[in-house]
Amino acid sequence: MKIELRIIFRRNCDMDHQYVIMISHQLGCGGAAIGRRLSDILSIPFIDRQILKQVADHLHVPEEELESRDERKTSFWEAFALVEALNDPMSAAAAKYFPSDRELYALESEYIEKLAKDHSAIILGRGGRYILRDHPRRFSVFLHADMKDRILRITEQGNTSETEAEKILEKDDRERFAYMKSFTRLDWLDARTYDLCINTSGIGMDNAAVLIKHGVEYKLGEH
């Protein structure tokens, strides 16, 4: 089934000069903030949660139901519970549609490919560097940070202790690694698979955005 792309771009780019930047990141290293700053610098769209919203709208399910599965594989017991709900005619959940991990990945991949086909864009996560591996003008970045700084960002975002924040980050790292390995066969943490890797603890978010800009200029000749 073909899907309709409804993300609005600020401007179209010359087809000969369009390019895509894929940002992979650890939770708590400022990936979204850097993506937005880079978008302001380069005047091209930053795409993050819009993809999840598009998929949710396409499937006619609340975005919140997909959020916990974004860049994560469904566990055995979660999958078992979904199957049981679908098989139970007395369950209210039986009327819902629960897409598989592979269906979600395929839909997100289709949106990402559509985004990169006719427009320049900055795409956060979701295996973009693998999905767009054949794009002729691509630049891939991996953002990471020291654990203490990641913990600080998580605790600042909500009522979470440092101990709990560290557990959240360790779990997120494991789940992202497993997800990427399962669907892309790539090692998420392998620096050799990126054009640029940045430790935002040592560089800072503003400098990280500038470094990415210079990297794009050097590799793709964009000025």
ABEGO torsion letter per residue (X at the ends): XBBBBABBBABBBBAAABBBBBBBBBBGAGAAAAAAAAAAAAGBBBBBAAAAAAAAAAAGBBAAAAAAABGBBBBAAAAAAAAAAAABAABAAAABBBBBAAAAAAAAAAAAAAAAAABBBBBBEGGAAAAAAABABBBBBBBBBBAAAAAAAAAAABBBBAAAAAAAAAAAAAAAAAAAAAAAGBBAABAAABABBBBAAAAEAAAAAAAAAAAAAAAAGBX
